[in-house]
Amino acid sequence: MFFQPTRTFLVLATAALLLLDPNSPTAWSAPPAVAAEPPARREPAVDDATLAPDDEPLGDPPGPPPSSNKPPKVVNFSGRRDSPGVWVLSGKVEDENPAGLTVRFGGLNAAKGHTAIADANGNFTITIDLGNVTGEVWALTTDAEGLESNYAYWDII
């Protein structure tokens, strides 16, 4: 049996061959490409509504809330001689909650290990027998959140 091509077959076969051979003078070709610059890259828009307080995009794990706690301060620390070698030391603790804070003393060996408790207003007083020595005594406290105060000093002379 012999194959008899039809007119439609010949037209389709010719078109296919022309498409496969781009060097053919009668080949069909696509219109020339227009040289264009690639589109400019756009960063996603970020507005204040999508930022967390730390200027990072939302979705970050939240950090601890800011603490309003400030370290305590020992102020107005002073001493007066009550009798030979015996001193009355007093002062005030400034803190959000001074009541019940323990004031520790040190410096002179005789003052080490002594403590006083601040009242509701932060005032404290202690009487210590320091003997016949001279030197410096300090007072220090730590608040309920673990923040330590300044060292307050008094000269024993």
Chimera marker file (.cmm) of the C-alpha trace (Angstrom):
<marker_set name="trace">
<marker id="1" x="0.000" y="0.000" z="0.000" r="1" g="1" b="0" radius="0.5"/>
<marker id="2" x="1.248" y="3.359" z="-0.961" r="1" g="1" b="0" radius="0.5"/>
<marker id="3" x="0.765" y="6.568" z="1.158" r="1" g="1" b="0" radius="0.5"/>
<marker id="4" x="-1.048" y="9.360" z="-0.682" r="1" g="1" b="0" radius="0.5"/>
<marker id="5" x="-0.533" y="12.708" z="1.186" r="1" g="1" b="0" radius="0.5"/>
<marker id="6" x="-3.392" y="15.106" z="1.213" r="1" g="1" b="0" radius="0.5"/>
<marker id="7" x="-3.122" y="18.804" z="0.676" r="1" g="1" b="0" radius="0.5"/>
<marker id="8" x="-3.747" y="19.529" z="4.379" r="1" g="1" b="0" radius="0.5"/>
<marker id="9" x="-1.001" y="17.119" z="5.377" r="1" g="1" b="0" radius="0.5"/>
<marker id="10" x="1.495" y="18.814" z="3.044" r="1" g="1" b="0" radius="0.5"/>
<marker id="11" x="0.694" y="22.288" z="4.362" r="1" g="1" b="0" radius="0.5"/>
<marker id="12" x="1.108" y="21.193" z="7.984" r="1" g="1" b="0" radius="0.5"/>
<marker id="13" x="4.328" y="19.291" z="7.279" r="1" g="1" b="0" radius="0.5"/>
<marker id="14" x="5.844" y="22.276" z="5.440" r="1" g="1" b="0" radius="0.5"/>
<marker id="15" x="4.944" y="24.621" z="8.261" r="1" g="1" b="0" radius="0.5"/>
<marker id="16" x="6.504" y="22.262" z="10.793" r="1" g="1" b="0" radius="0.5"/>
<marker id="17" x="9.740" y="21.994" z="8.807" r="1" g="1" b="0" radius="0.5"/>
<marker id="18" x="9.975" y="25.756" z="8.452" r="1" g="1" b="0" radius="0.5"/>
<marker id="19" x="9.568" y="26.176" z="12.185" r="1" g="1" b="0" radius="0.5"/>
<marker id="20" x="12.274" y="23.587" z="12.871" r="1" g="1" b="0" radius="0.5"/>
<marker id="21" x="14.820" y="25.190" z="10.523" r="1" g="1" b="0" radius="0.5"/>
<marker id="22" x="15.236" y="28.829" z="11.630" r="1" g="1" b="0" radius="0.5"/>
<marker id="23" x="17.951" y="29.426" z="8.962" r="1" g="1" b="0" radius="0.5"/>
<marker id="24" x="15.532" y="28.798" z="6.158" r="1" g="1" b="0" radius="0.5"/>
<marker id="25" x="14.875" y="32.033" z="4.171" r="1" g="1" b="0" radius="0.5"/>
<marker id="26" x="11.183" y="31.353" z="4.223" r="1" g="1" b="0" radius="0.5"/>
<marker id="27" x="10.998" y="30.304" z="7.874" r="1" g="1" b="0" radius="0.5"/>
<marker id="28" x="8.461" y="31.897" z="10.033" r="1" g="1" b="0" radius="0.5"/>
<marker id="29" x="9.973" y="33.781" z="12.979" r="1" g="1" b="0" radius="0.5"/>
<marker id="30" x="8.648" y="35.530" z="15.998" r="1" g="1" b="0" radius="0.5"/>
<marker id="31" x="8.722" y="39.313" z="16.063" r="1" g="1" b="0" radius="0.5"/>
<marker id="32" x="12.029" y="40.675" z="17.361" r="1" g="1" b="0" radius="0.5"/>
<marker id="33" x="12.232" y="40.940" z="21.125" r="1" g="1" b="0" radius="0.5"/>
<marker id="34" x="12.151" y="44.438" z="22.484" r="1" g="1" b="0" radius="0.5"/>
<marker id="35" x="15.079" y="45.070" z="24.806" r="1" g="1" b="0" radius="0.5"/>
<marker id="36" x="13.717" y="46.357" z="28.053" r="1" g="1" b="0" radius="0.5"/>
<marker id="37" x="15.208" y="46.799" z="31.482" r="1" g="1" b="0" radius="0.5"/>
<marker id="38" x="13.922" y="44.378" z="34.052" r="1" g="1" b="0" radius="0.5"/>
<marker id="39" x="11.321" y="45.895" z="36.336" r="1" g="1" b="0" radius="0.5"/>
<marker id="40" x="12.755" y="47.610" z="39.422" r="1" g="1" b="0" radius="0.5"/>
<marker id="41" x="12.674" y="45.451" z="42.513" r="1" g="1" b="0" radius="0.5"/>
<marker id="42" x="10.195" y="46.739" z="45.036" r="1" g="1" b="0" radius="0.5"/>
<marker id="43" x="10.563" y="46.089" z="48.716" r="1" g="1" b="0" radius="0.5"/>
<marker id="44" x="7.309" y="45.253" z="50.443" r="1" g="1" b="0" radius="0.5"/>
<marker id="45" x="5.697" y="48.275" z="51.986" r="1" g="1" b="0" radius="0.5"/>
<marker id="46" x="6.038" y="48.365" z="55.767" r="1" g="1" b="0" radius="0.5"/>
<marker id="47" x="4.028" y="50.864" z="57.705" r="1" g="1" b="0" radius="0.5"/>
<marker id="48" x="3.821" y="51.626" z="61.404" r="1" g="1" b="0" radius="0.5"/>
<marker id="49" x="0.850" y="49.318" z="61.764" r="1" g="1" b="0" radius="0.5"/>
<marker id="50" x="2.984" y="46.278" z="60.904" r="1" g="1" b="0" radius="0.5"/>
<marker id="51" x="5.879" y="47.074" z="63.226" r="1" g="1" b="0" radius="0.5"/>
<marker id="52" x="6.234" y="45.931" z="66.793" r="1" g="1" b="0" radius="0.5"/>
<marker id="53" x="7.480" y="48.387" z="69.454" r="1" g="1" b="0" radius="0.5"/>
<marker id="54" x="11.071" y="47.217" z="68.818" r="1" g="1" b="0" radius="0.5"/>
<marker id="55" x="10.801" y="48.253" z="65.114" r="1" g="1" b="0" radius="0.5"/>
<marker id="56" x="10.837" y="44.626" z="64.048" r="1" g="1" b="0" radius="0.5"/>
<marker id="57" x="8.039" y="43.068" z="62.004" r="1" g="1" b="0" radius="0.5"/>
<marker id="58" x="5.186" y="41.649" z="64.012" r="1" g="1" b="0" radius="0.5"/>
<marker id="59" x="5.429" y="38.002" z="64.817" r="1" g="1" b="0" radius="0.5"/>
<marker id="60" x="8.541" y="38.203" z="66.989" r="1" g="1" b="0" radius="0.5"/>
<marker id="61" x="8.098" y="36.614" z="70.381" r="1" g="1" b="0" radius="0.5"/>
<marker id="62" x="7.213" y="39.279" z="72.935" r="1" g="1" b="0" radius="0.5"/>
<marker id="63" x="9.969" y="40.327" z="75.305" r="1" g="1" b="0" radius="0.5"/>
<marker id="64" x="9.492" y="40.881" z="79.011" r="1" g="1" b="0" radius="0.5"/>
<marker id="65" x="7.533" y="44.004" z="79.879" r="1" g="1" b="0" radius="0.5"/>
<marker id="66" x="9.655" y="46.943" z="80.952" r="1" g="1" b="0" radius="0.5"/>
<marker id="67" x="10.110" y="47.130" z="84.698" r="1" g="1" b="0" radius="0.5"/>
<marker id="68" x="9.315" y="50.278" z="86.594" r="1" g="1" b="0" radius="0.5"/>
<marker id="69" x="11.441" y="49.059" z="89.509" r="1" g="1" b="0" radius="0.5"/>
<marker id="70" x="14.385" y="51.281" z="90.334" r="1" g="1" b="0" radius="0.5"/>
<marker id="71" x="17.242" y="50.343" z="92.657" r="1" g="1" b="0" radius="0.5"/>
<marker id="72" x="16.746" y="51.477" z="96.238" r="1" g="1" b="0" radius="0.5"/>
<marker id="73" x="18.820" y="54.298" z="97.723" r="1" g="1" b="0" radius="0.5"/>
<marker id="74" x="20.160" y="54.693" z="101.226" r="1" g="1" b="0" radius="0.5"/>
<marker id="75" x="20.013" y="58.410" z="102.038" r="1" g="1" b="0" radius="0.5"/>
<marker id="76" x="20.595" y="60.605" z="105.083" r="1" g="1" b="0" radius="0.5"/>
<marker id="77" x="22.833" y="57.959" z="106.664" r="1" g="1" b="0" radius="0.5"/>
<marker id="78" x="24.425" y="59.322" z="109.820" r="1" g="1" b="0" radius="0.5"/>
<marker id="79" x="25.601" y="58.333" z="113.244" r="1" g="1" b="0" radius="0.5"/>
<marker id="80" x="25.821" y="59.853" z="116.693" r="1" g="1" b="0" radius="0.5"/>
<marker id="81" x="27.735" y="58.704" z="119.732" r="1" g="1" b="0" radius="0.5"/>
<marker id="82" x="25.313" y="57.584" z="122.433" r="1" g="1" b="0" radius="0.5"/>
<marker id="83" x="27.919" y="56.635" z="125.022" r="1" g="1" b="0" radius="0.5"/>
<marker id="84" x="31.607" y="55.702" z="124.864" r="1" g="1" b="0" radius="0.5"/>
<marker id="85" x="31.939" y="53.236" z="121.963" r="1" g="1" b="0" radius="0.5"/>
<marker id="86" x="28.160" y="52.974" z="121.389" r="1" g="1" b="0" radius="0.5"/>
<marker id="87" x="26.778" y="54.548" z="118.231" r="1" g="1" b="0" radius="0.5"/>
<marker id="88" x="23.236" y="55.096" z="116.954" r="1" g="1" b="0" radius="0.5"/>
<marker id="89" x="23.203" y="54.784" z="113.164" r="1" g="1" b="0" radius="0.5"/>
<marker id="90" x="20.158" y="55.889" z="111.199" r="1" g="1" b="0" radius="0.5"/>
<marker id="91" x="19.020" y="56.771" z="107.716" r="1" g="1" b="0" radius="0.5"/>
<marker id="92" x="16.315" y="56.253" z="105.171" r="1" g="1" b="0" radius="0.5"/>
<marker id="93" x="15.713" y="53.796" z="102.320" r="1" g="1" b="0" radius="0.5"/>
<marker id="94" x="14.081" y="55.299" z="99.239" r="1" g="1" b="0" radius="0.5"/>
<marker id="95" x="12.295" y="52.652" z="97.190" r="1" g="1" b="0" radius="0.5"/>
<marker id="96" x="8.881" y="51.885" z="95.658" r="1" g="1" b="0" radius="0.5"/>
<marker id="97" x="8.242" y="49.605" z="98.665" r="1" g="1" b="0" radius="0.5"/>
<marker id="98" x="10.752" y="50.356" z="101.434" r="1" g="1" b="0" radius="0.5"/>
<marker id="99" x="8.794" y="48.735" z="104.275" r="1" g="1" b="0" radius="0.5"/>
<marker id="100" x="10.540" y="45.653" z="105.581" r="1" g="1" b="0" radius="0.5"/>
<marker id="101" x="13.750" y="46.009" z="103.580" r="1" g="1" b="0" radius="0.5"/>
<marker id="102" x="16.801" y="44.806" z="105.471" r="1" g="1" b="0" radius="0.5"/>
<marker id="103" x="19.646" y="47.294" z="105.799" r="1" g="1" b="0" radius="0.5"/>
<marker id="104" x="23.028" y="45.595" z="106.234" r="1" g="1" b="0" radius="0.5"/>
<marker id="105" x="26.034" y="47.239" z="107.866" r="1" g="1" b="0" radius="0.5"/>
<marker id="106" x="29.725" y="46.726" z="107.381" r="1" g="1" b="0" radius="0.5"/>
<marker id="107" x="33.040" y="48.488" z="107.239" r="1" g="1" b="0" radius="0.5"/>
<marker id="108" x="34.358" y="48.282" z="110.795" r="1" g="1" b="0" radius="0.5"/>
<marker id="109" x="34.544" y="44.694" z="112.059" r="1" g="1" b="0" radius="0.5"/>
<marker id="110" x="32.163" y="45.497" z="114.932" r="1" g="1" b="0" radius="0.5"/>
<marker id="111" x="29.493" y="46.648" z="112.427" r="1" g="1" b="0" radius="0.5"/>
<marker id="112" x="29.689" y="43.581" z="110.171" r="1" g="1" b="0" radius="0.5"/>
<marker id="113" x="26.699" y="41.261" z="110.398" r="1" g="1" b="0" radius="0.5"/>
<marker id="114" x="24.371" y="43.829" z="111.987" r="1" g="1" b="0" radius="0.5"/>
<marker id="115" x="21.075" y="44.614" z="110.270" r="1" g="1" b="0" radius="0.5"/>
<marker id="116" x="18.128" y="46.955" z="110.669" r="1" g="1" b="0" radius="0.5"/>
<marker id="117" x="14.642" y="46.778" z="109.139" r="1" g="1" b="0" radius="0.5"/>
<marker id="118" x="13.199" y="49.795" z="107.327" r="1" g="1" b="0" radius="0.5"/>
<marker id="119" x="9.754" y="50.935" z="108.491" r="1" g="1" b="0" radius="0.5"/>
<marker id="120" x="6.825" y="51.831" z="106.199" r="1" g="1" b="0" radius="0.5"/>
<marker id="121" x="8.449" y="55.205" z="105.412" r="1" g="1" b="0" radius="0.5"/>
<marker id="122" x="11.884" y="53.657" z="104.826" r="1" g="1" b="0" radius="0.5"/>
<marker id="123" x="13.428" y="54.917" z="108.093" r="1" g="1" b="0" radius="0.5"/>
<marker id="124" x="15.843" y="52.674" z="109.987" r="1" g="1" b="0" radius="0.5"/>
<marker id="125" x="17.825" y="52.968" z="113.233" r="1" g="1" b="0" radius="0.5"/>
<marker id="126" x="20.250" y="50.661" z="115.000" r="1" g="1" b="0" radius="0.5"/>
<marker id="127" x="22.426" y="50.996" z="118.093" r="1" g="1" b="0" radius="0.5"/>
<marker id="128" x="25.789" y="49.215" z="117.870" r="1" g="1" b="0" radius="0.5"/>
<marker id="129" x="28.665" y="48.989" z="120.338" r="1" g="1" b="0" radius="0.5"/>
<marker id="130" x="31.622" y="49.664" z="118.047" r="1" g="1" b="0" radius="0.5"/>
<marker id="131" x="34.177" y="49.866" z="120.847" r="1" g="1" b="0" radius="0.5"/>
<marker id="132" x="36.987" y="52.390" z="120.857" r="1" g="1" b="0" radius="0.5"/>
<marker id="133" x="37.837" y="52.232" z="117.152" r="1" g="1" b="0" radius="0.5"/>
<marker id="134" x="37.697" y="54.725" z="114.349" r="1" g="1" b="0" radius="0.5"/>
<marker id="135" x="36.931" y="54.132" z="110.711" r="1" g="1" b="0" radius="0.5"/>
<marker id="136" x="34.111" y="53.942" z="108.260" r="1" g="1" b="0" radius="0.5"/>
<marker id="137" x="30.747" y="52.187" z="108.591" r="1" g="1" b="0" radius="0.5"/>
<marker id="138" x="28.569" y="51.547" z="105.544" r="1" g="1" b="0" radius="0.5"/>
<marker id="139" x="24.890" y="50.707" z="105.031" r="1" g="1" b="0" radius="0.5"/>
<marker id="140" x="23.437" y="48.816" z="102.081" r="1" g="1" b="0" radius="0.5"/>
<marker id="141" x="20.083" y="47.247" z="101.173" r="1" g="1" b="0" radius="0.5"/>
<marker id="142" x="18.562" y="45.091" z="98.426" r="1" g="1" b="0" radius="0.5"/>
<marker id="143" x="14.960" y="45.475" z="97.272" r="1" g="1" b="0" radius="0.5"/>
<marker id="144" x="12.402" y="42.700" z="96.770" r="1" g="1" b="0" radius="0.5"/>
<marker id="145" x="13.388" y="42.310" z="93.095" r="1" g="1" b="0" radius="0.5"/>
<marker id="146" x="17.078" y="41.882" z="93.925" r="1" g="1" b="0" radius="0.5"/>
<marker id="147" x="18.331" y="45.367" z="93.005" r="1" g="1" b="0" radius="0.5"/>
<marker id="148" x="21.085" y="46.558" z="95.321" r="1" g="1" b="0" radius="0.5"/>
<marker id="149" x="21.303" y="50.088" z="96.695" r="1" g="1" b="0" radius="0.5"/>
<marker id="150" x="24.226" y="52.433" z="96.868" r="1" g="1" b="0" radius="0.5"/>
<marker id="151" x="26.699" y="52.180" z="99.740" r="1" g="1" b="0" radius="0.5"/>
<marker id="152" x="26.115" y="54.967" z="102.260" r="1" g="1" b="0" radius="0.5"/>
<marker id="153" x="29.092" y="55.819" z="104.510" r="1" g="1" b="0" radius="0.5"/>
<marker id="154" x="29.586" y="57.391" z="107.945" r="1" g="1" b="0" radius="0.5"/>
<marker id="155" x="32.935" y="58.117" z="109.616" r="1" g="1" b="0" radius="0.5"/>
<marker id="156" x="33.292" y="56.899" z="113.181" r="1" g="1" b="0" radius="0.5"/>
<marker id="157" x="35.810" y="59.210" z="114.906" r="1" g="1" b="0" radius="0.5"/>
<link id1="1" id2="2" r="1" g="1" b="0" radius="0.2"/>
<link id1="2" id2="3" r="1" g="1" b="0" radius="0.2"/>
<link id1="3" id2="4" r="1" g="1" b="0" radius="0.2"/>
<link id1="4" id2="5" r="1" g="1" b="0" radius="0.2"/>
<link id1="5" id2="6" r="1" g="1" b="0" radius="0.2"/>
<link id1="6" id2="7" r="1" g="1" b="0" radius="0.2"/>
<link id1="7" id2="8" r="1" g="1" b="0" radius="0.2"/>
<link id1="8" id2="9" r="1" g="1" b="0" radius="0.2"/>
<link id1="9" id2="10" r="1" g="1" b="0" radius="0.2"/>
<link id1="10" id2="11" r="1" g="1" b="0" radius="0.2"/>
<link id1="11" id2="12" r="1" g="1" b="0" radius="0.2"/>
<link id1="12" id2="13" r="1" g="1" b="0" radius="0.2"/>
<link id1="13" id2="14" r="1" g="1" b="0" radius="0.2"/>
<link id1="14" id2="15" r="1" g="1" b="0" radius="0.2"/>
<link id1="15" id2="16" r="1" g="1" b="0" radius="0.2"/>
<link id1="16" id2="17" r="1" g="1" b="0" radius="0.2"/>
<link id1="17" id2="18" r="1" g="1" b="0" radius="0.2"/>
<link id1="18" id2="19" r="1" g="1" b="0" radius="0.2"/>
<link id1="19" id2="20" r="1" g="1" b="0" radius="0.2"/>
<link id1="20" id2="21" r="1" g="1" b="0" radius="0.2"/>
<link id1="21" id2="22" r="1" g="1" b="0" radius="0.2"/>
<link id1="22" id2="23" r="1" g="1" b="0" radius="0.2"/>
<link id1="23" id2="24" r="1" g="1" b="0" radius="0.2"/>
<link id1="24" id2="25" r="1" g="1" b="0" radius="0.2"/>
<link id1="25" id2="26" r="1" g="1" b="0" radius="0.2"/>
<link id1="26" id2="27" r="1" g="1" b="0" radius="0.2"/>
<link id1="27" id2="28" r="1" g="1" b="0" radius="0.2"/>
<link id1="28" id2="29" r="1" g="1" b="0" radius="0.2"/>
<link id1="29" id2="30" r="1" g="1" b="0" radius="0.2"/>
<link id1="30" id2="31" r="1" g="1" b="0" radius="0.2"/>
<link id1="31" id2="32" r="1" g="1" b="0" radius="0.2"/>
<link id1="32" id2="33" r="1" g="1" b="0" radius="0.2"/>
<link id1="33" id2="34" r="1" g="1" b="0" radius="0.2"/>
<link id1="34" id2="35" r="1" g="1" b="0" radius="0.2"/>
<link id1="35" id2="36" r="1" g="1" b="0" radius="0.2"/>
<link id1="36" id2="37" r="1" g="1" b="0" radius="0.2"/>
<link id1="37" id2="38" r="1" g="1" b="0" radius="0.2"/>
<link id1="38" id2="39" r="1" g="1" b="0" radius="0.2"/>
<link id1="39" id2="40" r="1" g="1" b="0" radius="0.2"/>
<link id1="40" id2="41" r="1" g="1" b="0" radius="0.2"/>
<link id1="41" id2="42" r="1" g="1" b="0" radius="0.2"/>
<link id1="42" id2="43" r="1" g="1" b="0" radius="0.2"/>
<link id1="43" id2="44" r="1" g="1" b="0" radius="0.2"/>
<link id1="44" id2="45" r="1" g="1" b="0" radius="0.2"/>
<link id1="45" id2="46" r="1" g="1" b="0" radius="0.2"/>
<link id1="46" id2="47" r="1" g="1" b="0" radius="0.2"/>
<link id1="47" id2="48" r="1" g="1" b="0" radius="0.2"/>
<link id1="48" id2="49" r="1" g="1" b="0" radius="0.2"/>
<link id1="49" id2="50" r="1" g="1" b="0" radius="0.2"/>
<link id1="50" id2="51" r="1" g="1" b="0" radius="0.2"/>
<link id1="51" id2="52" r="1" g="1" b="0" radius="0.2"/>
<link id1="52" id2="53" r="1" g="1" b="0" radius="0.2"/>
<link id1="53" id2="54" r="1" g="1" b="0" radius="0.2"/>
<link id1="54" id2="55" r="1" g="1" b="0" radius="0.2"/>
<link id1="55" id2="56" r="1" g="1" b="0" radius="0.2"/>
<link id1="56" id2="57" r="1" g="1" b="0" radius="0.2"/>
<link id1="57" id2="58" r="1" g="1" b="0" radius="0.2"/>
<link id1="58" id2="59" r="1" g="1" b="0" radius="0.2"/>
<link id1="59" id2="60" r="1" g="1" b="0" radius="0.2"/>
<link id1="60" id2="61" r="1" g="1" b="0" radius="0.2"/>
<link id1="61" id2="62" r="1" g="1" b="0" radius="0.2"/>
<link id1="62" id2="63" r="1" g="1" b="0" radius="0.2"/>
<link id1="63" id2="64" r="1" g="1" b="0" radius="0.2"/>
<link id1="64" id2="65" r="1" g="1" b="0" radius="0.2"/>
<link id1="65" id2="66" r="1" g="1" b="0" radius="0.2"/>
<link id1="66" id2="67" r="1" g="1" b="0" radius="0.2"/>
<link id1="67" id2="68" r="1" g="1" b="0" radius="0.2"/>
<link id1="68" id2="69" r="1" g="1" b="0" radius="0.2"/>
<link id1="69" id2="70" r="1" g="1" b="0" radius="0.2"/>
<link id1="70" id2="71" r="1" g="1" b="0" radius="0.2"/>
<link id1="71" id2="72" r="1" g="1" b="0" radius="0.2"/>
<link id1="72" id2="73" r="1" g="1" b="0" radius="0.2"/>
<link id1="73" id2="74" r="1" g="1" b="0" radius="0.2"/>
<link id1="74" id2="75" r="1" g="1" b="0" radius="0.2"/>
<link id1="75" id2="76" r="1" g="1" b="0" radius="0.2"/>
<link id1="76" id2="77" r="1" g="1" b="0" radius="0.2"/>
<link id1="77" id2="78" r="1" g="1" b="0" radius="0.2"/>
<link id1="78" id2="79" r="1" g="1" b="0" radius="0.2"/>
<link id1="79" id2="80" r="1" g="1" b="0" radius="0.2"/>
<link id1="80" id2="81" r="1" g="1" b="0" radius="0.2"/>
<link id1="81" id2="82" r="1" g="1" b="0" radius="0.2"/>
<link id1="82" id2="83" r="1" g="1" b="0" radius="0.2"/>
<link id1="83" id2="84" r="1" g="1" b="0" radius="0.2"/>
<link id1="84" id2="85" r="1" g="1" b="0" radius="0.2"/>
<link id1="85" id2="86" r="1" g="1" b="0" radius="0.2"/>
<link id1="86" id2="87" r="1" g="1" b="0" radius="0.2"/>
<link id1="87" id2="88" r="1" g="1" b="0" radius="0.2"/>
<link id1="88" id2="89" r="1" g="1" b="0" radius="0.2"/>
<link id1="89" id2="90" r="1" g="1" b="0" radius="0.2"/>
<link id1="90" id2="91" r="1" g="1" b="0" radius="0.2"/>
<link id1="91" id2="92" r="1" g="1" b="0" radius="0.2"/>
<link id1="92" id2="93" r="1" g="1" b="0" radius="0.2"/>
<link id1="93" id2="94" r="1" g="1" b="0" radius="0.2"/>
<link id1="94" id2="95" r="1" g="1" b="0" radius="0.2"/>
<link id1="95" id2="96" r="1" g="1" b="0" radius="0.2"/>
<link id1="96" id2="97" r="1" g="1" b="0" radius="0.2"/>
<link id1="97" id2="98" r="1" g="1" b="0" radius="0.2"/>
<link id1="98" id2="99" r="1" g="1" b="0" radius="0.2"/>
<link id1="99" id2="100" r="1" g="1" b="0" radius="0.2"/>
<link id1="100" id2="101" r="1" g="1" b="0" radius="0.2"/>
<link id1="101" id2="102" r="1" g="1" b="0" radius="0.2"/>
<link id1="102" id2="103" r="1" g="1" b="0" radius="0.2"/>
<link id1="103" id2="104" r="1" g="1" b="0" radius="0.2"/>
<link id1="104" id2="105" r="1" g="1" b="0" radius="0.2"/>
<link id1="105" id2="106" r="1" g="1" b="0" radius="0.2"/>
<link id1="106" id2="107" r="1" g="1" b="0" radius="0.2"/>
<link id1="107" id2="108" r="1" g="1" b="0" radius="0.2"/>
<link id1="108" id2="109" r="1" g="1" b="0" radius="0.2"/>
<link id1="109" id2="110" r="1" g="1" b="0" radius="0.2"/>
<link id1="110" id2="111" r="1" g="1" b="0" radius="0.2"/>
<link id1="111" id2="112" r="1" g="1" b="0" radius="0.2"/>
<link id1="112" id2="113" r="1" g="1" b="0" radius="0.2"/>
<link id1="113" id2="114" r="1" g="1" b="0" radius="0.2"/>
<link id1="114" id2="115" r="1" g="1" b="0" radius="0.2"/>
<link id1="115" id2="116" r="1" g="1" b="0" radius="0.2"/>
<link id1="116" id2="117" r="1" g="1" b="0" radius="0.2"/>
<link id1="117" id2="118" r="1" g="1" b="0" radius="0.2"/>
<link id1="118" id2="119" r="1" g="1" b="0" radius="0.2"/>
<link id1="119" id2="120" r="1" g="1" b="0" radius="0.2"/>
<link id1="120" id2="121" r="1" g="1" b="0" radius="0.2"/>
<link id1="121" id2="122" r="1" g="1" b="0" radius="0.2"/>
<link id1="122" id2="123" r="1" g="1" b="0" radius="0.2"/>
<link id1="123" id2="124" r="1" g="1" b="0" radius="0.2"/>
<link id1="124" id2="125" r="1" g="1" b="0" radius="0.2"/>
<link id1="125" id2="126" r="1" g="1" b="0" radius="0.2"/>
<link id1="126" id2="127" r="1" g="1" b="0" radius="0.2"/>
<link id1="127" id2="128" r="1" g="1" b="0" radius="0.2"/>
<link id1="128" id2="129" r="1" g="1" b="0" radius="0.2"/>
<link id1="129" id2="130" r="1" g="1" b="0" radius="0.2"/>
<link id1="130" id2="131" r="1" g="1" b="0" radius="0.2"/>
<link id1="131" id2="132" r="1" g="1" b="0" radius="0.2"/>
<link id1="132" id2="133" r="1" g="1" b="0" radius="0.2"/>
<link id1="133" id2="134" r="1" g="1" b="0" radius="0.2"/>
<link id1="134" id2="135" r="1" g="1" b="0" radius="0.2"/>
<link id1="135" id2="136" r="1" g="1" b="0" radius="0.2"/>
<link id1="136" id2="137" r="1" g="1" b="0" radius="0.2"/>
<link id1="137" id2="138" r="1" g="1" b="0" radius="0.2"/>
<link id1="138" id2="139" r="1" g="1" b="0" radius="0.2"/>
<link id1="139" id2="140" r="1" g="1" b="0" radius="0.2"/>
<link id1="140" id2="141" r="1" g="1" b="0" radius="0.2"/>
<link id1="141" id2="142" r="1" g="1" b="0" radius="0.2"/>
<link id1="142" id2="143" r="1" g="1" b="0" radius="0.2"/>
<link id1="143" id2="144" r="1" g="1" b="0" radius="0.2"/>
<link id1="144" id2="145" r="1" g="1" b="0" radius="0.2"/>
<link id1="145" id2="146" r="1" g="1" b="0" radius="0.2"/>
<link id1="146" id2="147" r="1" g="1" b="0" radius="0.2"/>
<link id1="147" id2="148" r="1" g="1" b="0" radius="0.2"/>
<link id1="148" id2="149" r="1" g="1" b="0" radius="0.2"/>
<link id1="149" id2="150" r="1" g="1" b="0" radius="0.2"/>
<link id1="150" id2="151" r="1" g="1" b="0" radius="0.2"/>
<link id1="151" id2="152" r="1" g="1" b="0" radius="0.2"/>
<link id1="152" id2="153" r="1" g="1" b="0" radius="0.2"/>
<link id1="153" id2="154" r="1" g="1" b="0" radius="0.2"/>
<link id1="154" id2="155" r="1" g="1" b="0" radius="0.2"/>
<link id1="155" id2="156" r="1" g="1" b="0" radius="0.2"/>
<link id1="156" id2="157" r="1" g="1" b="0" radius="0.2"/>
</marker_set>
